[in-house]
């Protein structure tokens, strides 16, 4: 069997299954219990220092 043919059959069967299971695993990792706090904290990073730029603007004027 040629290398290309072997790799093509492997990709069409087992690798498809592996990538599908990886995708399902990532989805379960994201929606697992306890991950909500982590993602909320990450989502609020831009708002952590919200008061500092406004205070420095007032000091300059």
N, C-alpha and C positions, 0 to 999 in steps of 0.2 A: 504494500500500500504506500502510495506517495505521502510525503510529509504534508502537503497541502490538503489532500483528501482526508487524512487522519485528523488534522487540526480543524477542518471544516465540520466533520462529524462530531468531534468533541465539543466545538463551540455551539453546534445546533442542539446538542442534548445536555450534557452535564454542565457545561459552563452556563447555559441558560438557567438551569436549576439553581446553581450556586449563586448567580447574580440575583435571581428572584428571592432566594432565601436571605441574602444580604440586604436587599431592599426592605423586605418584611421586618427584618431585625432592626434596621434603622428606624422604621416607623414605630415599632414597639419601644425602642429606646427613647424616642422623643415623647411619647405619650405615657411613659411609665409613671407610676405613682411617685411623688416626690420631686419630679422634674419641674413642676410649675414655678416654684420659688426661684430656681436657678434661671429659668428663661425670663421671668419677670425682672429679676435683678439685672440681667444682661440687657434687656430692652430699655431699662431706665438709665443706662450709663450716660446718654447725652444730657439728661436733666439733673445730674448729681450736683454740678457746680453752677446752677442756673443763676444764683444771686451774685456771684463774684463779678461777672462782667458788668452788671448794672451798677454795682457799688463803685467800681473803678471809673465808670463813666461819670457818675455824680461827683466824684472827687476831682476830676479834671475840669469841670465847668464851674 
